Amino acid sequence: MNKQVYDQFLNKGFCEINNKDTAILLLHGYAQTSKIYAPYIEQLKEYGDVFAPTLRGHFESNIVDIKDHKELLFPNYGLYKLLKENYKKVILIGYSLGGIISLYLSEKINPDKLILISTPINYNREEFIISARYLINNLKNIRKDNRKPSIIKYLEMYKLSLEAKKKLFQVKCDTLFIHGKIDNFVMINQSYFILENINSRRKEINILEGINHYVLEHFDKVIPIIIEYIIRK
């Protein structure tokens, strides 16, 4: 299919189309853009056509902020439906907020494989306060077009995680979890909670020693894990 057909869904993100029979959809985290996946594209394009949209309300997108957590699902839902219609296989990879969206989408349109990286879903009050404080302290100096990360948007992300949590048992696809062992933003028990509550027949977790929440920055460690899982029968 022509690249222009997909551009309407990418929100200034990008895609790499080489007429493969597998589509790989990459969803980034809070206060990021699709650029976080740039180092991964050269490797992943060997195994499928790669799509990396920028989420609504995020830097470099055409919407400054969001009012409702459901806005985070679009245009990803439309893109995901299109990929299911045009590819034999769809692999969904979500990091942090992107992992929450991936879970929500997986319940609606079952992917062939799901990879969740540092994904929050089951905050208790103490963990929510810790993660919110960590977010504020570590992101307050970020600037893009004179904008700061929005705590309102963070609260909408939390609401979306509550919605996705209700749907966990309906997630049935093969699932790989990747989590940094010293992640002090999304606690490691978040991944274990999802693992225990999804209805996937095949599911596994890979814990990365000495790595915090910013797992994707450790390309050399992460990309071999992702590729091995993608090509595994």
ABEGO torsion letter per residue (X at the ends): XBAAAAAAAAGGBBBBBAGBABBBBBBBBBGBBAAAAAAAAAAAAAAEBBBBBBBBGBBGBABABBABAAAAAOAAAAAAAAAAAABABBBBBBBEAAAAAAAAAAAABBBABBBBBGBBABBBAAAAAAAAAAAAAAAAABBBGGBBBBAAAAAAAAAAAAAAAAAAAABABBBBBBBBAABAABBAAAAAAAAAABABABBBBBBBBGBBABAAABAAAAAAAAAAAAABX
